[in-house]
Amino acid sequence: MKPNAFLRYPIVVGLLTILLLGSVALNYFLFDQGRWYYTQLNAARLNPLGLDYYDITANQRHRTNPDLIRVVFFGDSRAASWPSPDLNRFEFLNRGIGSQTTKQALLRFDYHVKPLQPQVIIVQVGINDLKTAPLFPERTESIIVNCEANIQQVVARSTDIGATVVLTTIFPTGKVPLERRPFWSDDVVLAIDEVNSFIRSLEGENVIVFDAFSILADDGRMTNPEYGQDLLHLNAAGYERLNEEIVHILTSLD
């Protein structure tokens, strides 16, 4: 082939260039995602409970106004991202930590929540347990059982300190992105349904079940696109919708 042969085929050259650039971009994206997951994994191994995530002096903070009802959001990133509603007579604190499982949340409860002496604890946790089901299919049932047991213990510890628990059902998940599809399956959705049924069974004295799943899900039982930020997280509109209901729940306690 003559040196200038490719010049006779500008369309071919253009397509090859696009494919090359696309391949470079895709590999960079996958590398960036892999680095992020690897960093998260090793950060958790260095500090598995995240006990220093919040300043201990903040945990021991006394109420500046004893007339305010103290409310603590507790759980994983979905709790950590939950903005406080605008309500008089309430003081809101957040003790959510991203990527945490129910076991991690349970083990740090006495450190991060108990010293605050909240009257109300809003709990959203569980997805980081259940999203591992496709990775360990032979352990799916034990993952679900352990998730339920840990949630029940969080509820028990909350009521033991005299708090009212607003226990939210686990939020639905959104559209699965390409890079997550090899590590995802419908088992996650089935597990969420099973644990949410268990959560609903826990309603009782000082335990209010807030069915966030039903509010956020569309007809396909995925996060309504209007409320979703990504596979696991909500956008501002999603939290605004949840806060509409939280306001009703909290004012009924006041």
Secondary structure in CASP SS format (residue, H / E / C, confidence):
PFRMAT SS
TARGET T0000
AUTHOR 0000-0000-0000
METHOD secondary structure of the structure
MODEL  1
M C 1.00
K C 1.00
P C 1.00
N C 1.00
A H 1.00
F H 1.00
L H 1.00
R H 1.00
Y C 1.00
P H 1.00
I H 1.00
V H 1.00
V H 1.00
G H 1.00
L H 1.00
L H 1.00
T H 1.00
I H 1.00
L H 1.00
L H 1.00
L H 1.00
G H 1.00
S H 1.00
V H 1.00
A H 1.00
L H 1.00
N H 1.00
Y H 1.00
F H 1.00
L H 1.00
F H 1.00
D H 1.00
Q H 1.00
G H 1.00
R H 1.00
W H 1.00
Y H 1.00
Y H 1.00
T H 1.00
Q H 1.00
L H 1.00
N H 1.00
A H 1.00
A H 1.00
R H 1.00
L H 1.00
N C 1.00
P C 1.00
L C 1.00
G C 1.00
L C 1.00
D C 1.00
Y C 1.00
Y C 1.00
D C 1.00
I H 1.00
T H 1.00
A H 1.00
N H 1.00
Q C 1.00
R C 1.00
H C 1.00
R C 1.00
T C 1.00
N C 1.00
P C 1.00
D C 1.00
L C 1.00
I E 1.00
R E 1.00
V E 1.00
V E 1.00
F E 1.00
F E 1.00
G E 1.00
D C 1.00
S H 1.00
R H 1.00
A H 1.00
A H 1.00
S C 1.00
W C 1.00
P C 1.00
S C 1.00
P C 1.00
D C 1.00
L C 1.00
N C 1.00
R C 1.00
F E 1.00
E E 1.00
F E 1.00
L E 1.00
N E 1.00
R E 1.00
G E 1.00
I C 1.00
G C 1.00
S C 1.00
Q C 1.00
T C 1.00
T H 1.00
K H 1.00
Q H 1.00
A H 1.00
L H 1.00
L H 1.00
R H 1.00
F H 1.00
D H 1.00
Y H 1.00
H H 1.00
V C 1.00
K H 1.00
P H 1.00
L H 1.00
Q C 1.00
P C 1.00
Q C 1.00
V E 1.00
I E 1.00
I E 1.00
V E 1.00
Q E 1.00
V C 1.00
G C 1.00
I H 1.00
N H 1.00
D H 1.00
L H 1.00
K C 1.00
T C 1.00
A C 1.00
P C 1.00
L C 1.00
F C 1.00
P H 1.00
E H 1.00
R H 1.00
T H 1.00
E H 1.00
S H 1.00
I H 1.00
I H 1.00
V H 1.00
N H 1.00
C H 1.00
E H 1.00
A H 1.00
N H 1.00
I H 1.00
Q H 1.00
Q H 1.00
V H 1.00
V H 1.00
A H 1.00
R H 1.00
S H 1.00
T H 1.00
D H 1.00
I C 1.00
G C 1.00
A C 1.00
T E 1.00
V E 1.00
V E 1.00
L E 1.00
T E 1.00
T C 1.00
I C 1.00
F C 1.00
P C 1.00
T C 1.00
G C 1.00
K C 1.00
V C 1.00
P C 1.00
L H 1.00
E H 1.00
R H 1.00
R H 1.00
P H 1.00
F H 1.00
W C 1.00
S C 1.00
D H 1.00
D H 1.00
V H 1.00
V H 1.00
L H 1.00
A H 1.00
I H 1.00
D H 1.00
E H 1.00
V H 1.00
N H 1.00
S H 1.00
F H 1.00
I H 1.00
R H 1.00
S H 1.00
L C 1.00
E C 1.00
G E 1.00
E C 1.00
N C 1.00
V E 1.00
I E 1.00
V E 1.00
F E 1.00
D C 1.00
A H 1.00
F H 1.00
S H 1.00
I H 1.00
L H 1.00
A E 1.00
D C 1.00
D C 1.00
G C 1.00
R C 1.00
M C 1.00
T E 1.00
N C 1.00
P C 1.00
E C 1.00
Y C 1.00
G E 1.00
Q C 1.00
D C 1.00
L C 1.00
L C 1.00
H C 1.00
L E 1.00
N C 1.00
A H 1.00
A H 1.00
G H 1.00
Y H 1.00
E H 1.00
R H 1.00
L H 1.00
N H 1.00
E H 1.00
E H 1.00
I H 1.00
V H 1.00
H H 1.00
I H 1.00
L H 1.00
T H 1.00
S H 1.00
L H 1.00
D C 1.00
END
